[in-house]
């Protein structure tokens, strides 16, 4: 009984630490990532033109940020559900979604049309924020309850 309670406390502490690390990534994004679109999207970007961005360098920035969020998110999923199979499934989904999102991002970025900036904004949001963590935890929790 005591071991089970200690294990639960450890899991909760690990989740809190991982969530704090996700918050730190967001808080120090300007220092951690050389992202020219951070400032662009903080302004009224609908009337501005996109800044010049090297596709290769920006891919590395997006990949690095997505990878950090993915590792932290997988840790949270593991400690919330304590099932390695869910972590494996999540990893496959994270990789699949990254491929789809990164292809979509650079396709939209290199094509000029009316709502291009808004589409970039939302695609980029899914890449740089741990939105999938919220979706996966809610979805896995729902599946477990059924």
N, C-alpha and C positions, 0 to 999 in steps of 0.2 A: 504494500500500500504506500509506504513512504517513498519507495523507488519510483512508483508511478507518478506521485505528486511532484517529485524532483524532476522527472522527465518532462512533465507538463510545464513546469516553471521554466526549464531550459528551452523548450520549444517556443514558449511565449516570448522569452527574452531574445531568442534568435530572430523571431519575426520582427520584434520592435527594432533591433539593431539593423536588420536588413531594410526595413522601412525608413529608418533614419538615414541610411546610406543612399537610398533613392532620393530622399529629400536633399541631401548634400549634393548629389549630382545635379539636381535642378538649381539649387542655390548658387553653385559655383560653375554653372554652364559657360559663362563668359571666359573664365580662366582655364577651364578644362578643354574646351572645344573651340577651334578656329572656324566659327560658323558665321559667314557674312550675312546669312538670312535671319539671324537672331534679331539684330537691330532693325532690319528691313521690315519684318513682320510686326514689330512693336509700334511702328509708325502707321499712318494712314496709307497703306501700301497700294490701295486700289488705284491711286492716281500716279504712283511712281513706277519707273521702269525697273525691272529686275537688275540687281548688281551683277557684274561679270563674275562668274564662278567657274573655276576649273572643275570639270566633271570628275576627273580622277581624284583630285584632292578632296573634293566635297564628298565623294563616295566613301573615302577613308574616314572622314569625320562622322558621317552618318552611320557607317558600319561600327565604328568604335563606340559610339553612343548607344546604338541598338544592342551591341554585345554586352555592354556594362548593364544596361537595364534588363536584358535577358538573363544574365547570370544571377543578378539579385532577385529577379522575379521567380526564377526556377528554385532558388533557395527558399523563398517564401512559400511557394506551392508545396515544396517538400515538407517544410515544417508545419504547414497548416493541415495537410492531409496525411503525411507520414507514409506516402506510397510512391515508390520509385517508378512504378508504371505510369502514374500521372505525370511525373517529371519527364519521362521519355516521350510521352505523347505531346506534352507541352513543348518540348524542344523541337520535335518534328514540325509542330504547328508554327512555332516562332521562325524556324528556318523557311518554311513555305511562305508565310506571310511576308517575311523580309524580302524574299525573291520577288514576290508579286508587287509589293510596295515600292521597292527600289526601281524596278522596271517601269512601273507607273509614274514614279516621280521624275525620272530622267526623260521619259517620253513626253510628259506634260511640260517639263522645263524647256525642252527643245522644240516645242511646237507653239506657235503664237496664235491665240484666239481670245475671245472676250473674257471668259471666266477663268483663265489660266492661273492667275495669282491665287484665287480662292481655292482652286483644286490643289495647287502646290501647298498652300497653307495647311489644308486638312490631311493630305497624304503625308506631309512632313510631320505633322502632329502625331500621327500613328507611329512614325518611325522613331521620333525622339522622346516620346512620353511613354510611360509604362501602362498604356491603356489596356493592352492585352491581359495584363495581370488582373485587372478588375473583372474583365470578361471571363477569364479562365477560372478564377476563384469562385465567382458567382455560378458559372456553369457547372463546375465540378461539385460544388456544394449542392446544387439542385439535383444533380444526378445521384449523389450519395443519399439524399433524402428520399428519393423515389425508390 
